[in-house]
Amino acid sequence: MLNEHAITYRDKITVADLDYIIKKANKLGRKGREVTRVHQDEDAEGIHVYFETQALIKPELNIG
């Protein structure tokens, strides 16, 4: 599993931030990467929201 950074915000999350998070989760889903958990960490920059998701999968090559 990988932690995919979604967004960083300060104080309060806005409706625009929430819309962005949803769009990013949907984009990962369309790429076949299931989001298994959403979590956040806080530091001096702000609050970071992460998606725990499947690692990137290399496409198989069908030669010959």
mmCIF file as Biopython writes it, N, C-alpha, C and O atoms, coordinates in Angstrom:
data_model
#
loop_
_atom_site.group_PDB
_atom_site.id
_atom_site.type_symbol
_atom_site.label_atom_id
_atom_site.label_alt_id
_atom_site.label_comp_id
_atom_site.label_asym_id
_atom_site.label_entity_id
_atom_site.label_seq_id
_atom_site.pdbx_PDB_ins_code
_atom_site.Cartn_x
_atom_site.Cartn_y
_atom_site.Cartn_z
_atom_site.occupancy
_atom_site.B_iso_or_equiv
_atom_site.auth_seq_id
_atom_site.auth_asym_id
_atom_site.pdbx_PDB_model_num
ATOM 1   N N  . MET A ? 1  ? 0.832   -1.184  0.000   1.0 0.0 1  A 1 
ATOM 2   C CA . MET A ? 1  ? 0.000   0.000   0.000   1.0 0.0 1  A 1 
ATOM 3   C C  . MET A ? 1  ? 0.877   1.249   0.000   1.0 0.0 1  A 1 
ATOM 4   O O  . MET A ? 1  ? 1.971   1.262   0.564   1.0 0.0 1  A 1 
ATOM 5   N N  . LEU A ? 2  ? 0.375   2.285   -0.639  1.0 0.0 2  A 1 
ATOM 6   C CA . LEU A ? 2  ? 1.053   3.572   -0.703  1.0 0.0 2  A 1 
ATOM 7   C C  . LEU A ? 2  ? 0.195   4.650   -0.069  1.0 0.0 2  A 1 
ATOM 8   O O  . LEU A ? 2  ? -1.033  4.561   -0.072  1.0 0.0 2  A 1 
ATOM 9   N N  . ASN A ? 3  ? 0.847   5.668   0.474   1.0 0.0 3  A 1 
ATOM 10  C CA . ASN A ? 3  ? 0.135   6.854   0.937   1.0 0.0 3  A 1 
ATOM 11  C C  . ASN A ? 3  ? 0.210   7.896   -0.168  1.0 0.0 3  A 1 
ATOM 12  O O  . ASN A ? 3  ? 1.282   8.432   -0.450  1.0 0.0 3  A 1 
ATOM 13  N N  . GLU A ? 4  ? -0.906  8.178   -0.783  1.0 0.0 4  A 1 
ATOM 14  C CA . GLU A ? 4  ? -1.016  9.155   -1.866  1.0 0.0 4  A 1 
ATOM 15  C C  . GLU A ? 4  ? -1.508  10.461  -1.265  1.0 0.0 4  A 1 
ATOM 16  O O  . GLU A ? 4  ? -2.605  10.520  -0.711  1.0 0.0 4  A 1 
ATOM 17  N N  . HIS A ? 5  ? -0.689  11.518  -1.377  1.0 0.0 5  A 1 
ATOM 18  C CA . HIS A ? 5  ? -1.068  12.813  -0.807  1.0 0.0 5  A 1 
ATOM 19  C C  . HIS A ? 5  ? -2.228  13.402  -1.607  1.0 0.0 5  A 1 
ATOM 20  O O  . HIS A ? 5  ? -2.175  13.463  -2.836  1.0 0.0 5  A 1 
ATOM 21  N N  . ALA A ? 6  ? -3.262  13.828  -0.912  1.0 0.0 6  A 1 
ATOM 22  C CA . ALA A ? 6  ? -4.429  14.399  -1.582  1.0 0.0 6  A 1 
ATOM 23  C C  . ALA A ? 6  ? -4.410  15.925  -1.517  1.0 0.0 6  A 1 
ATOM 24  O O  . ALA A ? 6  ? -4.544  16.591  -2.543  1.0 0.0 6  A 1 
ATOM 25  N N  . ILE A ? 7  ? -4.241  16.488  -0.301  1.0 0.0 7  A 1 
ATOM 26  C CA . ILE A ? 7  ? -4.347  17.935  -0.140  1.0 0.0 7  A 1 
ATOM 27  C C  . ILE A ? 7  ? -3.762  18.339  1.215   1.0 0.0 7  A 1 
ATOM 28  O O  . ILE A ? 7  ? -3.706  17.535  2.145   1.0 0.0 7  A 1 
ATOM 29  N N  . THR A ? 8  ? -3.330  19.594  1.310   1.0 0.0 8  A 1 
ATOM 30  C CA . THR A ? 8  ? -2.913  20.184  2.581   1.0 0.0 8  A 1 
ATOM 31  C C  . THR A ? 8  ? -3.788  21.402  2.828   1.0 0.0 8  A 1 
ATOM 32  O O  . THR A ? 8  ? -3.990  22.219  1.929   1.0 0.0 8  A 1 
ATOM 33  N N  . TYR A ? 9  ? -4.304  21.524  4.040   1.0 0.0 9  A 1 
ATOM 34  C CA . TYR A ? 9  ? -5.123  22.689  4.379   1.0 0.0 9  A 1 
ATOM 35  C C  . TYR A ? 9  ? -4.775  23.168  5.779   1.0 0.0 9  A 1 
ATOM 36  O O  . TYR A ? 9  ? -4.138  22.455  6.555   1.0 0.0 9  A 1 
ATOM 37  N N  . ARG A ? 10 ? -5.198  24.375  6.086   1.0 0.0 10 A 1 
ATOM 38  C CA . ARG A ? 10 ? -5.008  24.964  7.413   1.0 0.0 10 A 1 
ATOM 39  C C  . ARG A ? 10 ? -6.378  25.232  8.019   1.0 0.0 10 A 1 
ATOM 40  O O  . ARG A ? 10 ? -7.331  25.532  7.300   1.0 0.0 10 A 1 
ATOM 41  N N  . ASP A ? 11 ? -6.475  25.126  9.318   1.0 0.0 11 A 1 
ATOM 42  C CA . ASP A ? 11 ? -7.680  25.454  10.081  1.0 0.0 11 A 1 
ATOM 43  C C  . ASP A ? 11 ? -8.896  24.623  9.679   1.0 0.0 11 A 1 
ATOM 44  O O  . ASP A ? 11 ? -9.188  23.605  10.306  1.0 0.0 11 A 1 
ATOM 45  N N  . LYS A ? 12 ? -9.603  25.052  8.637   1.0 0.0 12 A 1 
ATOM 46  C CA . LYS A ? 12 ? -10.837 24.371  8.230   1.0 0.0 12 A 1 
ATOM 47  C C  . LYS A ? 12 ? -10.763 23.971  6.766   1.0 0.0 12 A 1 
ATOM 48  O O  . LYS A ? 12 ? -10.156 24.650  5.938   1.0 0.0 12 A 1 
ATOM 49  N N  . ILE A ? 13 ? -11.400 22.849  6.477   1.0 0.0 13 A 1 
ATOM 50  C CA . ILE A ? 13 ? -11.479 22.402  5.088   1.0 0.0 13 A 1 
ATOM 51  C C  . ILE A ? 13 ? -12.650 23.112  4.414   1.0 0.0 13 A 1 
ATOM 52  O O  . ILE A ? 13 ? -13.719 23.251  5.007   1.0 0.0 13 A 1 
ATOM 53  N N  . THR A ? 14 ? -12.452 23.555  3.190   1.0 0.0 14 A 1 
ATOM 54  C CA . THR A ? 14 ? -13.500 24.270  2.456   1.0 0.0 14 A 1 
ATOM 55  C C  . THR A ? 14 ? -14.277 23.293  1.569   1.0 0.0 14 A 1 
ATOM 56  O O  . THR A ? 14 ? -13.875 22.144  1.384   1.0 0.0 14 A 1 
ATOM 57  N N  . VAL A ? 15 ? -15.373 23.767  1.039   1.0 0.0 15 A 1 
ATOM 58  C CA . VAL A ? 15 ? -16.156 22.959  0.105   1.0 0.0 15 A 1 
ATOM 59  C C  . VAL A ? 15 ? -15.322 22.667  -1.139  1.0 0.0 15 A 1 
ATOM 60  O O  . VAL A ? 15 ? -15.389 21.565  -1.683  1.0 0.0 15 A 1 
ATOM 61  N N  . ALA A ? 16 ? -14.541 23.641  -1.592  1.0 0.0 16 A 1 
ATOM 62  C CA . ALA A ? 16 ? -13.675 23.432  -2.759  1.0 0.0 16 A 1 
ATOM 63  C C  . ALA A ? 16 ? -12.620 22.364  -2.464  1.0 0.0 16 A 1 
ATOM 64  O O  . ALA A ? 16 ? -12.313 21.544  -3.330  1.0 0.0 16 A 1 
ATOM 65  N N  . ASP A ? 17 ? -12.062 22.367  -1.249  1.0 0.0 17 A 1 
ATOM 66  C CA . ASP A ? 17 ? -11.095 21.341  -0.857  1.0 0.0 17 A 1 
ATOM 67  C C  . ASP A ? 17 ? -11.737 19.963  -0.879  1.0 0.0 17 A 1 
ATOM 68  O O  . ASP A ? 17 ? -11.157 19.008  -1.395  1.0 0.0 17 A 1 
ATOM 69  N N  . LEU A ? 18 ? -12.921 19.863  -0.323  1.0 0.0 18 A 1 
ATOM 70  C CA . LEU A ? 18 ? -13.637 18.595  -0.281  1.0 0.0 18 A 1 
ATOM 71  C C  . LEU A ? 18 ? -13.955 18.098  -1.692  1.0 0.0 18 A 1 
ATOM 72  O O  . LEU A ? 18 ? -13.835 16.905  -1.974  1.0 0.0 18 A 1 
ATOM 73  N N  . ASP A ? 19 ? -14.356 19.004  -2.569  1.0 0.0 19 A 1 
ATOM 74  C CA . ASP A ? 19 ? -14.630 18.650  -3.960  1.0 0.0 19 A 1 
ATOM 75  C C  . ASP A ? 19 ? -13.371 18.106  -4.624  1.0 0.0 19 A 1 
ATOM 76  O O  . ASP A ? 19 ? -13.432 17.120  -5.358  1.0 0.0 19 A 1 
ATOM 77  N N  . TYR A ? 20 ? -12.224 18.746  -4.370  1.0 0.0 20 A 1 
ATOM 78  C CA . TYR A ? 20 ? -10.950 18.300  -4.938  1.0 0.0 20 A 1 
ATOM 79  C C  . TYR A ? 20 ? -10.603 16.899  -4.436  1.0 0.0 20 A 1 
ATOM 80  O O  . TYR A ? 20 ? -10.175 16.054  -5.223  1.0 0.0 20 A 1 
ATOM 81  N N  . ILE A ? 21 ? -10.780 16.640  -3.140  1.0 0.0 21 A 1 
ATOM 82  C CA . ILE A ? 21 ? -10.477 15.337  -2.552  1.0 0.0 21 A 1 
ATOM 83  C C  . ILE A ? 21 ? -11.324 14.246  -3.203  1.0 0.0 21 A 1 
ATOM 84  O O  . ILE A ? 21 ? -10.819 13.169  -3.523  1.0 0.0 21 A 1 
ATOM 85  N N  . ILE A ? 22 ? -12.598 14.525  -3.395  1.0 0.0 22 A 1 
ATOM 86  C CA . ILE A ? 22 ? -13.501 13.550  -4.021  1.0 0.0 22 A 1 
ATOM 87  C C  . ILE A ? 22 ? -13.082 13.274  -5.457  1.0 0.0 22 A 1 
ATOM 88  O O  . ILE A ? 22 ? -13.053 12.119  -5.884  1.0 0.0 22 A 1 
ATOM 89  N N  . LYS A ? 23 ? -12.758 14.324  -6.205  1.0 0.0 23 A 1 
ATOM 90  C CA . LYS A ? 23 ? -12.329 14.145  -7.598  1.0 0.0 23 A 1 
ATOM 91  C C  . LYS A ? 23 ? -11.048 13.333  -7.679  1.0 0.0 23 A 1 
ATOM 92  O O  . LYS A ? 23 ? -10.901 12.487  -8.560  1.0 0.0 23 A 1 
ATOM 93  N N  . LYS A ? 24 ? -10.109 13.590  -6.752  1.0 0.0 24 A 1 
ATOM 94  C CA . LYS A ? 24 ? -8.850  12.846  -6.761  1.0 0.0 24 A 1 
ATOM 95  C C  . LYS A ? 24 ? -9.092  11.369  -6.433  1.0 0.0 24 A 1 
ATOM 96  O O  . LYS A ? 24 ? -8.476  10.498  -7.047  1.0 0.0 24 A 1 
ATOM 97  N N  . ALA A ? 25 ? -9.969  11.077  -5.487  1.0 0.0 25 A 1 
ATOM 98  C CA . ALA A ? 25 ? -10.299 9.687   -5.149  1.0 0.0 25 A 1 
ATOM 99  C C  . ALA A ? 25 ? -10.945 8.993   -6.347  1.0 0.0 25 A 1 
ATOM 100 O O  . ALA A ? 25 ? -10.626 7.842   -6.646  1.0 0.0 25 A 1 
ATOM 101 N N  . ASN A ? 26 ? -11.838 9.680   -7.021  1.0 0.0 26 A 1 
ATOM 102 C CA . ASN A ? 26 ? -12.485 9.107   -8.211  1.0 0.0 26 A 1 
ATOM 103 C C  . ASN A ? 26 ? -11.469 8.833   -9.309  1.0 0.0 26 A 1 
ATOM 104 O O  . ASN A ? 26 ? -11.556 7.817   -9.999  1.0 0.0 26 A 1 
ATOM 105 N N  . LYS A ? 27 ? -10.503 9.740   -9.476  1.0 0.0 27 A 1 
ATOM 106 C CA . LYS A ? 27 ? -9.469  9.570   -10.502 1.0 0.0 27 A 1 
ATOM 107 C C  . LYS A ? 27 ? -8.628  8.330   -10.204 1.0 0.0 27 A 1 
ATOM 108 O O  . LYS A ? 27 ? -8.308  7.563   -11.113 1.0 0.0 27 A 1 
ATOM 109 N N  . LEU A ? 28 ? -8.269  8.132   -8.938  1.0 0.0 28 A 1 
ATOM 110 C CA . LEU A ? 28 ? -7.530  6.925   -8.567  1.0 0.0 28 A 1 
ATOM 111 C C  . LEU A ? 28 ? -8.360  5.674   -8.865  1.0 0.0 28 A 1 
ATOM 112 O O  . LEU A ? 28 ? -7.832  4.681   -9.366  1.0 0.0 28 A 1 
ATOM 113 N N  . GLY A ? 29 ? -9.645  5.724   -8.560  1.0 0.0 29 A 1 
ATOM 114 C CA . GLY A ? 29 ? -10.530 4.593   -8.819  1.0 0.0 29 A 1 
ATOM 115 C C  . GLY A ? 29 ? -10.627 4.259   -10.292 1.0 0.0 29 A 1 
ATOM 116 O O  . GLY A ? 29 ? -10.645 3.086   -10.664 1.0 0.0 29 A 1 
ATOM 117 N N  . ARG A ? 30 ? -10.690 5.276   -11.130 1.0 0.0 30 A 1 
ATOM 118 C CA . ARG A ? 30 ? -10.756 5.031   -12.582 1.0 0.0 30 A 1 
ATOM 119 C C  . ARG A ? 30 ? -9.473  4.395   -13.093 1.0 0.0 30 A 1 
ATOM 120 O O  . ARG A ? 30 ? -9.486  3.703   -14.111 1.0 0.0 30 A 1 
ATOM 121 N N  . LYS A ? 31 ? -8.363  4.624   -12.392 1.0 0.0 31 A 1 
ATOM 122 C CA . LYS A ? 31 ? -7.089  4.012   -12.774 1.0 0.0 31 A 1 
ATOM 123 C C  . LYS A ? 31 ? -6.938  2.616   -12.171 1.0 0.0 31 A 1 
ATOM 124 O O  . LYS A ? 31 ? -5.893  1.983   -12.320 1.0 0.0 31 A 1 
ATOM 125 N N  . GLY A ? 32 ? -7.987  2.136   -11.485 1.0 0.0 32 A 1 
ATOM 126 C CA . GLY A ? 32 ? -7.958  0.801   -10.910 1.0 0.0 32 A 1 
ATOM 127 C C  . GLY A ? 32 ? -7.209  0.716   -9.596  1.0 0.0 32 A 1 
ATOM 128 O O  . GLY A ? 32 ? -6.830  -0.375  -9.168  1.0 0.0 32 A 1 
ATOM 129 N N  . ARG A ? 33 ? -6.989  1.850   -8.949  1.0 0.0 33 A 1 
ATOM 130 C CA . ARG A ? 33 ? -6.264  1.877   -7.672  1.0 0.0 33 A 1 
ATOM 131 C C  . ARG A ? 33 ? -7.269  2.113   -6.544  1.0 0.0 33 A 1 
ATOM 132 O O  . ARG A ? 33 ? -7.720  3.238   -6.327  1.0 0.0 33 A 1 
ATOM 133 N N  . GLU A ? 34 ? -7.605  1.064   -5.847  1.0 0.0 34 A 1 
ATOM 134 C CA . GLU A ? 34 ? -8.601  1.132   -4.786  1.0 0.0 34 A 1 
ATOM 135 C C  . GLU A ? 34 ? -8.066  1.932   -3.594  1.0 0.0 34 A 1 
ATOM 136 O O  . GLU A ? 34 ? -6.950  1.698   -3.132  1.0 0.0 34 A 1 
ATOM 137 N N  . VAL A ? 35 ? -8.870  2.875   -3.103  1.0 0.0 35 A 1 
ATOM 138 C CA . VAL A ? 35 ? -8.548  3.628   -1.892  1.0 0.0 35 A 1 
ATOM 139 C C  . VAL A ? 35 ? -9.101  2.831   -0.713  1.0 0.0 35 A 1 
ATOM 140 O O  . VAL A ? 35 ? -10.308 2.615   -0.614  1.0 0.0 35 A 1 
ATOM 141 N N  . THR A ? 36 ? -8.207  2.396   0.182   1.0 0.0 36 A 1 
ATOM 142 C CA . THR A ? 36 ? -8.631  1.562   1.295   1.0 0.0 36 A 1 
ATOM 143 C C  . THR A ? 36 ? -8.810  2.343   2.588   1.0 0.0 36 A 1 
ATOM 144 O O  . THR A ? 36 ? -9.491  1.879   3.503   1.0 0.0 36 A 1 
ATOM 145 N N  . ARG A ? 37 ? -8.207  3.520   2.672   1.0 0.0 37 A 1 
ATOM 146 C CA . ARG A ? 37 ? -8.295  4.311   3.896   1.0 0.0 37 A 1 
ATOM 147 C C  . ARG A ? 37 ? -7.943  5.756   3.586   1.0 0.0 37 A 1 
ATOM 148 O O  . ARG A ? 37 ? -7.118  6.027   2.713   1.0 0.0 37 A 1 
ATOM 149 N N  . VAL A ? 38 ? -8.566  6.682   4.300   1.0 0.0 38 A 1 
ATOM 150 C CA . VAL A ? 38 ? -8.232  8.102   4.224   1.0 0.0 38 A 1 
ATOM 151 C C  . VAL A ? 38 ? -7.784  8.514   5.618   1.0 0.0 38 A 1 
ATOM 152 O O  . VAL A ? 38 ? -8.471  8.244   6.603   1.0 0.0 38 A 1 
ATOM 153 N N  . HIS A ? 39 ? -6.618  9.176   5.700   1.0 0.0 39 A 1 
ATOM 154 C CA . HIS A ? 39 ? -6.130  9.614   7.004   1.0 0.0 39 A 1 
ATOM 155 C C  . HIS A ? 39 ? -5.424  10.955  6.866   1.0 0.0 39 A 1 
ATOM 156 O O  . HIS A ? 39 ? -5.152  11.415  5.757   1.0 0.0 39 A 1 
ATOM 157 N N  . GLN A ? 40 ? -5.130  11.573  7.998   1.0 0.0 40 A 1 
ATOM 158 C CA . GLN A ? 40 ? -4.471  12.871  7.966   1.0 0.0 40 A 1 
ATOM 159 C C  . GLN A ? 40 ? -3.362  12.934  9.004   1.0 0.0 40 A 1 
ATOM 160 O O  . GLN A ? 40 ? -3.409  12.265  10.036  1.0 0.0 40 A 1 
ATOM 161 N N  . ASP A ? 41 ? -2.361  13.760  8.702   1.0 0.0 41 A 1 
ATOM 162 C CA . ASP A ? 41 ? -1.255  14.067  9.597   1.0 0.0 41 A 1 
ATOM 163 C C  . ASP A ? 41 ? -1.130  15.581  9.657   1.0 0.0 41 A 1 
ATOM 164 O O  . ASP A ? 41 ? -1.462  16.278  8.698   1.0 0.0 41 A 1 
ATOM 165 N N  . GLU A ? 42 ? -0.655  16.082  10.776  1.0 0.0 42 A 1 
ATOM 166 C CA . GLU A ? 42 ? -0.515  17.523  10.943  1.0 0.0 42 A 1 
ATOM 167 C C  . GLU A ? 42 ? 0.939   17.872  11.258  1.0 0.0 42 A 1 
ATOM 168 O O  . GLU A ? 42 ? 1.601   17.188  12.038  1.0 0.0 42 A 1 
ATOM 169 N N  . ASP A ? 43 ? 1.422   18.952  10.634  1.0 0.0 43 A 1 
ATOM 170 C CA . ASP A ? 43 ? 2.744   19.489  10.940  1.0 0.0 43 A 1 
ATOM 171 C C  . ASP A ? 43 ? 2.693   21.008  10.815  1.0 0.0 43 A 1 
ATOM 172 O O  . ASP A ? 43 ? 1.606   21.585  10.773  1.0 0.0 43 A 1 
ATOM 173 N N  . ALA A ? 44 ? 3.836   21.657  10.755  1.0 0.0 44 A 1 
ATOM 174 C CA . ALA A ? 44 ? 3.892   23.119  10.705  1.0 0.0 44 A 1 
ATOM 175 C C  . ALA A ? 44 ? 3.257   23.694  9.432   1.0 0.0 44 A 1 
ATOM 176 O O  . ALA A ? 44 ? 2.789   24.832  9.443   1.0 0.0 44 A 1 
ATOM 177 N N  . GLU A ? 45 ? 3.236   22.929  8.344   1.0 0.0 45 A 1 
ATOM 178 C CA . GLU A ? 45 ? 2.652   23.396  7.083   1.0 0.0 45 A 1 
ATOM 179 C C  . GLU A ? 45 ? 1.132   23.382  7.112   1.0 0.0 45 A 1 
ATOM 180 O O  . GLU A ? 45 ? 0.495   24.177  6.422   1.0 0.0 45 A 1 
ATOM 181 N N  . GLY A ? 46 ? 0.549   22.500  7.891   1.0 0.0 46 A 1 
ATOM 182 C CA . GLY A ? 46 ? -0.900  22.374  7.950   1.0 0.0 46 A 1 
ATOM 183 C C  . GLY A ? 46 ? -1.305  20.931  8.145   1.0 0.0 46 A 1 
ATOM 184 O O  . GLY A ? 46 ? -0.526  20.116  8.641   1.0 0.0 46 A 1 
ATOM 185 N N  . ILE A ? 47 ? -2.518  20.622  7.756   1.0 0.0 47 A 1 
ATOM 186 C CA . ILE A ? 47 ? -3.067  19.275  7.870   1.0 0.0 47 A 1 
ATOM 187 C C  . ILE A ? 47 ? -3.017  18.625  6.489   1.0 0.0 47 A 1 
ATOM 188 O O  . ILE A ? 47 ? -3.565  19.148  5.519   1.0 0.0 47 A 1 
ATOM 189 N N  . HIS A ? 48 ? -2.356  17.487  6.424   1.0 0.0 48 A 1 
ATOM 190 C CA . HIS A ? 48 ? -2.184  16.763  5.168   1.0 0.0 48 A 1 
ATOM 191 C C  . HIS A ? 48 ? -3.158  15.590  5.135   1.0 0.0 48 A 1 
ATOM 192 O O  . HIS A ? 48 ? -3.202  14.785  6.066   1.0 0.0 48 A 1 
ATOM 193 N N  . VAL A ? 49 ? -3.933  15.498  4.067   1.0 0.0 49 A 1 
ATOM 194 C CA . VAL A ? 49 ? -4.870  14.389  3.885   1.0 0.0 49 A 1 
ATOM 195 C C  . VAL A ? 49 ? -4.234  13.416  2.893   1.0 0.0 49 A 1 
ATOM 196 O O  . VAL A ? 49 ? -3.745  13.811  1.835   1.0 0.0 49 A 1 
ATOM 197 N N  . TYR A ? 50 ? -4.254  12.133  3.265   1.0 0.0 50 A 1 
ATOM 198 C CA . TYR A ? 50 ? -3.668  11.086  2.437   1.0 0.0 50 A 1 
ATOM 199 C C  . TYR A ? 50 ? -4.693  9.993   2.146   1.0 0.0 50 A 1 
ATOM 200 O O  . TYR A ? 50 ? -5.587  9.720   2.947   1.0 0.0 50 A 1 
ATOM 201 N N  . PHE A ? 51 ? -4.533  9.375   0.969   1.0 0.0 51 A 1 
ATOM 202 C CA . PHE A ? 51 ? -5.271  8.164   0.627   1.0 0.0 51 A 1 
ATOM 203 C C  . PHE A ? 51 ? -4.307  7.001   0.758   1.0 0.0 51 A 1 
ATOM 204 O O  . PHE A ? 51 ? -3.195  7.057   0.232   1.0 0.0 51 A 1 
ATOM 205 N N  . GLU A ? 52 ? -4.715  5.954   1.448   1.0 0.0 52 A 1 
ATOM 206 C CA . GLU A ? 52 ? -3.947  4.717   1.412   1.0 0.0 52 A 1 
ATOM 207 C C  . GLU A ? 52 ? -4.502  3.936   0.238   1.0 0.0 52 A 1 
ATOM 208 O O  . GLU A ? 52 ? -5.688  3.607   0.209   1.0 0.0 52 A 1 
ATOM 209 N N  . THR A ? 53 ? -3.656  3.641   -0.725  1.0 0.0 53 A 1 
ATOM 210 C CA . THR A ? 53 ? -4.113  3.041   -1.972  1.0 0.0 53 A 1 
ATOM 211 C C  . THR A ? 53 ? -3.149  1.971   -2.456  1.0 0.0 53 A 1 
ATOM 212 O O  . THR A ? 53 ? -2.018  1.871   -1.982  1.0 0.0 53 A 1 
ATOM 213 N N  . GLN A ? 54 ? -3.605  1.192   -3.385  1.0 0.0 54 A 1 
ATOM 214 C CA . GLN A ? 54 ? -2.765  0.151   -3.974  1.0 0.0 54 A 1 
ATOM 215 C C  . GLN A ? 54 ? -1.615  0.787   -4.736  1.0 0.0 54 A 1 
ATOM 216 O O  . GLN A ? 54 ? -1.738  1.887   -5.275  1.0 0.0 54 A 1 
ATOM 217 N N  . ALA A ? 55 ? -0.497  0.079   -4.771  1.0 0.0 55 A 1 
ATOM 218 C CA . ALA A ? 55 ? 0.672   0.556   -5.509  1.0 0.0 55 A 1 
ATOM 219 C C  . ALA A ? 55 ? 0.374   0.554   -7.007  1.0 0.0 55 A 1 
ATOM 220 O O  . ALA A ? 55 ? -0.526  -0.138  -7.484  1.0 0.0 55 A 1 
ATOM 221 N N  . LEU A ? 56 ? 1.142   1.336   -7.717  1.0 0.0 56 A 1 
ATOM 222 C CA . LEU A ? 56 ? 1.038   1.333   -9.178  1.0 0.0 56 A 1 
ATOM 223 C C  . LEU A ? 56 ? 1.401   -0.027  -9.711  1.0 0.0 56 A 1 
ATOM 224 O O  . LEU A ? 56 ? 2.352   -0.656  -9.247  1.0 0.0 56 A 1 
ATOM 225 N N  . ILE A ? 57 ? 0.647   -0.476  -10.679 1.0 0.0 57 A 1 
ATOM 226 C CA . ILE A ? 57 ? 0.881   -1.796  -11.270 1.0 0.0 57 A 1 
ATOM 227 C C  . ILE A ? 57 ? 1.381   -1.599  -12.701 1.0 0.0 57 A 1 
ATOM 228 O O  . ILE A ? 57 ? 0.747   -0.907  -13.498 1.0 0.0 57 A 1 
ATOM 229 N N  . LYS A ? 58 ? 2.513   -2.209  -13.015 1.0 0.0 58 A 1 
ATOM 230 C CA . LYS A ? 58 ? 3.038   -2.128  -14.373 1.0 0.0 58 A 1 
ATOM 231 C C  . LYS A ? 58 ? 2.179   -2.994  -15.294 1.0 0.0 58 A 1 
ATOM 232 O O  . LYS A ? 58 ? 1.874   -4.140  -14.966 1.0 0.0 58 A 1 
ATOM 233 N N  . PRO A ? 59 ? 1.793   -2.448  -16.439 1.0 0.0 59 A 1 
ATOM 234 C CA . PRO A ? 59 ? 1.010   -3.272  -17.382 1.0 0.0 59 A 1 
ATOM 235 C C  . PRO A ? 59 ? 1.862   -4.403  -17.941 1.0 0.0 59 A 1 
ATOM 236 O O  . PRO A ? 59 ? 3.059   -4.238  -18.176 1.0 0.0 59 A 1 
ATOM 237 N N  . GLU A ? 60 ? 1.234   -5.544  -18.149 1.0 0.0 60 A 1 
ATOM 238 C CA . GLU A ? 60 ? 1.948   -6.683  -18.712 1.0 0.0 60 A 1 
ATOM 239 C C  . GLU A ? 60 ? 2.151   -6.478  -20.207 1.0 0.0 60 A 1 
ATOM 240 O O  . GLU A ? 60 ? 1.273   -5.968  -20.903 1.0 0.0 60 A 1 
ATOM 241 N N  . LEU A ? 61 ? 3.306   -6.878  -20.680 1.0 0.0 61 A 1 
ATOM 242 C CA . LEU A ? 61 ? 3.605   -6.794  -22.115 1.0 0.0 61 A 1 
ATOM 243 C C  . LEU A ? 61 ? 3.278   -8.127  -22.771 1.0 0.0 61 A 1 
ATOM 244 O O  . LEU A ? 61 ? 3.763   -9.176  -22.347 1.0 0.0 61 A 1 
ATOM 245 N N  . ASN A ? 62 ? 2.465   -8.076  -23.793 1.0 0.0 62 A 1 
ATOM 246 C CA . ASN A ? 62 ? 2.134   -9.286  -24.557 1.0 0.0 62 A 1 
ATOM 247 C C  . ASN A ? 62 ? 2.902   -9.231  -25.871 1.0 0.0 62 A 1 
ATOM 248 O O  . ASN A ? 62 ? 2.486   -8.567  -26.820 1.0 0.0 62 A 1 
ATOM 249 N N  . ILE A ? 63 ? 4.013   -9.928  -25.912 1.0 0.0 63 A 1 
ATOM 250 C CA . ILE A ? 63 ? 4.859   -9.910  -27.097 1.0 0.0 63 A 1 
ATOM 251 C C  . ILE A ? 63 ? 4.740   -11.277 -27.779 1.0 0.0 63 A 1 
ATOM 252 O O  . ILE A ? 63 ? 4.910   -12.333 -27.169 1.0 0.0 63 A 1 
ATOM 253 N N  . GLY A ? 64 ? 4.442   -11.193 -29.063 1.0 0.0 64 A 1 
ATOM 254 C CA . GLY A ? 64 ? 4.451   -12.375 -29.902 1.0 0.0 64 A 1 
ATOM 255 C C  . GLY A ? 64 ? 3.301   -13.207 -29.790 1.0 0.0 64 A 1 
ATOM 256 O O  . GLY A ? 64 ? 3.214   -14.234 -30.462 1.0 0.0 64 A 1 
#
